[in-house]
Amino acid sequence: MTKMLKTLIVDDEKDAVSFIGSIIHEYCPRLEIIGTASSAAEGSRIIIEKQPDLVFLDVEMPHGSGFDMLATFPEKSFDVIFITAFNHYAIKAIKFSAVDYILKPININEFIEAVNKVINKRSSLSERNRNYHALIENIRSTFPSKLAIPTSDGMEYLNTKEIIRIEADRSYCWFFLTDKRKLLVSRNLKEYQELLNERNFFRTHNSHLINLEFVKRYIRHEGSSIEMTDGSFIPLSRFRRDIFLTQMKRISP
């Protein structure tokens, strides 16, 4: 018999709780709702009492955010899908940490997709805890800095200061790191450009995203290029040259 996932909904908006419940009843037969909560404190109490497998958790609630609630559980035996209205910083921190989320207003297809992802890829306890620890660390910092990237054998957690550059390889990316390792990641370069654009990363070319902190020199000739501290030479599109030079002036002492 297929195991049902005990599910808790934590959201201070009654209409949202009702809508989530109706989607679950209609489209998610593997989920069994064991309770609802309208605050972080109430959600924490129900988690302790009923030990859910999955928690739908609103980010912004009165008297404590969803992140505050999550931080009270150092070891998490449950998966979380965040439900949130658009918040640029919160979404970036969530994406950095490889945690699932759904935006309000809730799209039914996106909801079902997020649920199926949890069902099909329920992570190990240790990996789940590392993801949520990375999320809490990112939320508490000025900018997210702990990047969770999927690898062939699990997940690697990188500080952005460890990344020298990222190079596209069709629909994959190579990460080149300060410890001279390189990692192949099954994501495209555009995703990482969007995540890292506030962390001094710059798209020099269709296939290259570099950390400006590791630029050694700019080489001006007919086809401009950039030498990085790892000895690599990265092409610089002539359409992006002026923006690059402006960015370098901004971060140079």
Secondary structure, DSSP 4 states (H G I P E B T S, - for coil): -PPPEEEEEE-S-HHHHHHHHHHHHHH-TTEEEEEEESSHHHHHHHHHHH--SEEEEES--TTS-HHHHHHT-SS--SEEEEEE---HHHHHHHHHTT-EEEESSPPHHHHHHHHHHHHHTPPPHHHHHHHHHHHHHHHHSSS--EEEEEETTEEEEEEGGGEEEEEEETTEEEEEETTS-EEEESS-HHHHHHHHTTTTEEEEETTEEEEGGGEEEEE-SSS-EEEETTS-EEE--TTTHHHHHHHHHHH--
